[in-house]
Amino acid sequence: MPTNRIHLCLAKMSPTGAEQRYIQEAFTTNWIAPLGPNVDAFEKDLEAFIGGYHVAAVSSCTAAIHLALLLLGVGKGDEVLCQSFSFCASSNPVVYCGAKPIFIDSEKETWNMSPELLEKAINDRMAKTGKKPKAIIVVDLYGMPAKWDEITAISKKYDIPVIEDAANALGSCYKGRPCGTFGDIATLSFNGNKMITTSGGGAIICKDEETRKRAIFLATQAKEPFLHYEHEMIGYNYRMSNICAGIGRGQMTVLEDHINHHKHVHELYSSLMNNPSVSRVSINPNPDFNSNFWLTTALFNDGVDIETLCKKLDAAGIEARPLWKPMHLQPVYQNSPSFTNGYSEYLFKHGICLPSGPWVTDDDVRYIVDSIKAAIVG
Ligand SMILES: *Cc1c(COP(=O)(O)O)cnc(C)c1O
């Protein structure tokens, strides 16, 4: 561990050094390129883990979301319905496409997109613009699966495709089915702070090989199949490198361990955090929602100032952060229409993320909970 500080979620390599062996192999065979055997094998490993889907490894989850929007034909003047309570990378790619994000608030059980507001937004936008929104971006935030039955039903009813941003949710399941399989297209992140990492990277999960091939085409500058470089459209340089994929292959050997660790940490927090000022430690609404608990979160009652709390924890060597600031409250999106119920704003004002990553020990969790209790009393 680089410092004594307790971080939210720091990368941890496998104890067997598998990542370094795959990187060494790339050096030995001189596959220092944005393609190669590590990329192919990492994709196969992910396909095996998710089961029956077609995966392309790319440079980030942000790139994967951008590609997903392009694959669904999102372009200038289109509207895309986005979960407001998320990281900016869930919705920024909508703007890259020249399209317009419309933000939807969260419901109380999973903190993800409210199906009720989603349907209201679809009807309202169709009435206002005479046009159907082109896509819906739903997030399994902090690893918690969204209300997939309800959302899928609405997507089918109005025939609007869904992109599932499963950046946080590798290893989560809804009704026994893995996250990353609910959207028409889904995306994963392997950034340094996610469940596993490739230092930086992402993946796009497609339902058929044709879509995957199209994603790779767009991610490699849209080169037409000629001997010379022929381009009929604008492409992107979004493929994952063979070096990064080597890290990813090694990380796949500890993915289950990481998931179990995050779940264990969450259980420990839940059992220790009995305090009248704590209204909720992230919980499962019911057994259908099997979260990987990428980050455990805690909600506090009125009277606990979240910023002061985070600063006190910081002084105690603990990294803690307020929950995501909803996109509909971000200055950059001030002109975007939104459908709100106040809930994500409430979450932002009352909740924090807690250290949950593979370096966090049981003693760390006890120390963090004691520090929180001391901070909200003092
Ligand atoms: C991290 C994250 C992303 C972006 O992932 P990158 O790989 O860093 O581009 C997208 N959505 C959510 C919810 C995330 O947490």
PDBQT file of the ligand as one rigid body, heavy atoms in Angstrom, charges set to zero:
ROOT
HETATM    1  C1  LIG A 401     -15.999   5.343 -13.497  1.00  0.00    +0.000 C 
HETATM    2  C2  LIG A 401     -17.318   5.497 -14.107  1.00  0.00    +0.000 A 
HETATM    3  C3  LIG A 401     -17.468   5.727 -15.476  1.00  0.00    +0.000 A 
HETATM    4  C4  LIG A 401     -16.317   6.041 -16.388  1.00  0.00    +0.000 C 
HETATM    5  O1  LIG A 401     -15.381   5.058 -16.486  1.00  0.00    +0.000 OA
HETATM    6  P1  LIG A 401     -13.971   5.363 -17.198  1.00  0.00    +0.000 P 
HETATM    7  O2  LIG A 401     -13.448   3.998 -17.470  1.00  0.00    +0.000 OA
HETATM    8  O3  LIG A 401     -13.149   6.088 -16.179  1.00  0.00    +0.000 OA
HETATM    9  O4  LIG A 401     -14.207   6.149 -18.406  1.00  0.00    +0.000 OA
HETATM   10  C5  LIG A 401     -18.745   5.751 -16.010  1.00  0.00    +0.000 A 
HETATM   11  N1  LIG A 401     -19.816   5.591 -15.234  1.00  0.00    +0.000 NA
HETATM   12  C6  LIG A 401     -19.721   5.394 -13.902  1.00  0.00    +0.000 A 
HETATM   13  C7  LIG A 401     -20.966   5.193 -13.112  1.00  0.00    +0.000 C 
HETATM   14  C8  LIG A 401     -18.479   5.356 -13.297  1.00  0.00    +0.000 A 
HETATM   15  O5  LIG A 401     -18.380   5.211 -11.963  1.00  0.00    +0.000 OA
ENDROOT
TORSDOF 0
